[in-house]
């Protein structure tokens, strides 16, 4: 866990700056391409305009991760962890649950 000032972060996995685009699909609505600001094994923070997402909402994600000579497409179900003026924090479903 990383401590920042007086706030203790409760992260199990390190966040990494991301340079990828995430396709966010809300069930029953058109999807939207969003820029990922940071990414970890369990979550992603995406820059979003007002998508009308609320904490606890379920969304589908699709994004590419470049691994050098290979690019992998990841598809995940995620839950909205928080919404702020700058974007949306999404907690992704783990691999183990699949």
C-alpha positions as CSV (number, residue, x, y, z in Angstrom):
1,X,0.0,0.0,0.0
2,X,1.3,3.4,-0.9
3,X,0.9,6.3,1.5
4,X,0.3,9.8,0.0
5,X,0.4,12.6,2.5
6,X,-2.2,11.7,5.2
7,X,-4.2,9.4,2.9
8,X,-3.5,5.7,2.9
9,X,-4.2,4.1,-0.4
10,X,-5.7,0.7,-0.3
11,X,-4.4,-0.6,-3.6
12,X,-3.4,-4.3,-4.0
13,X,-1.7,-3.6,-7.4
14,X,0.5,-0.7,-8.5
15,X,-1.0,1.8,-10.9
16,X,0.8,2.5,-14.1
17,X,0.4,5.4,-16.4
18,X,-1.5,4.3,-19.4
19,X,-1.3,5.2,-23.0
20,X,-4.3,3.3,-24.3
21,X,-7.8,4.0,-25.3
22,X,-10.6,2.1,-23.5
23,X,-13.9,1.4,-25.1
24,X,-16.6,1.7,-22.4
25,X,-19.9,0.0,-23.1
26,X,-22.9,0.7,-20.9
27,X,-25.5,-2.0,-21.3
28,X,-28.4,-0.8,-23.5
29,X,-26.4,2.3,-24.7
30,X,-23.8,3.1,-27.3
31,X,-20.2,2.7,-26.2
32,X,-17.7,5.5,-25.9
33,X,-13.9,5.6,-26.5
34,X,-12.1,7.1,-23.5
35,X,-8.5,7.7,-22.7
36,X,-7.0,5.7,-19.9
37,X,-5.0,7.8,-17.4
38,X,-3.7,4.9,-15.3
39,X,-4.1,1.2,-15.2
40,X,-3.5,-1.6,-12.7
41,X,-4.3,-5.3,-12.6
42,X,-7.6,-4.6,-10.9
43,X,-8.7,-1.2,-12.3
44,X,-8.4,1.7,-14.7
45,X,-9.1,5.4,-14.4
46,X,-10.5,6.8,-17.7
47,X,-11.1,10.4,-18.7
48,X,-14.8,10.6,-19.4
49,X,-17.3,13.2,-20.2
50,X,-20.6,12.9,-18.5
51,X,-21.6,9.3,-19.4
52,X,-24.3,9.3,-16.7
53,X,-22.4,6.5,-14.8
54,X,-23.1,6.1,-11.1
55,X,-21.1,4.3,-8.5
56,X,-21.9,0.6,-8.6
57,X,-22.9,0.6,-12.3
58,X,-21.7,-2.3,-14.4
59,X,-19.9,-1.6,-17.7
60,X,-18.0,-3.7,-20.3
61,X,-14.5,-2.6,-21.3
62,X,-12.3,-3.4,-24.2
63,X,-8.7,-2.2,-24.5
64,X,-5.4,-3.1,-26.1
65,X,-2.1,-3.6,-24.3
66,X,1.1,-3.4,-26.3
67,X,3.6,-6.1,-25.2
68,X,6.4,-5.2,-27.6
69,X,5.9,-7.3,-30.7
70,X,2.4,-8.5,-29.5
71,X,-0.7,-6.4,-28.8
72,X,-3.3,-8.1,-26.7
73,X,-7.0,-7.1,-26.6
74,X,-8.5,-7.4,-23.2
75,X,-12.3,-7.5,-22.5
76,X,-13.5,-7.1,-19.0
77,X,-16.6,-6.4,-17.0
78,X,-16.0,-3.5,-14.5
79,X,-17.9,-1.8,-11.8
80,X,-17.8,2.0,-11.4
81,X,-15.9,2.6,-8.2
82,X,-16.1,6.4,-8.3
83,X,-16.9,9.3,-10.6
84,X,-15.2,12.7,-10.5
85,X,-15.0,15.7,-12.7
86,X,-11.9,14.4,-14.3
87,X,-13.1,10.9,-15.1
88,X,-14.3,7.6,-13.8
89,X,-12.5,4.9,-11.7
90,X,-13.5,1.4,-12.8
91,X,-12.8,-1.8,-10.8
92,X,-12.3,-4.7,-13.2
93,X,-13.5,-8.3,-12.7
94,X,-10.5,-10.6,-11.9
95,X,-9.3,-13.3,-14.2
96,X,-10.0,-15.9,-11.5
97,X,-13.7,-15.2,-11.7
98,X,-13.9,-16.3,-15.3
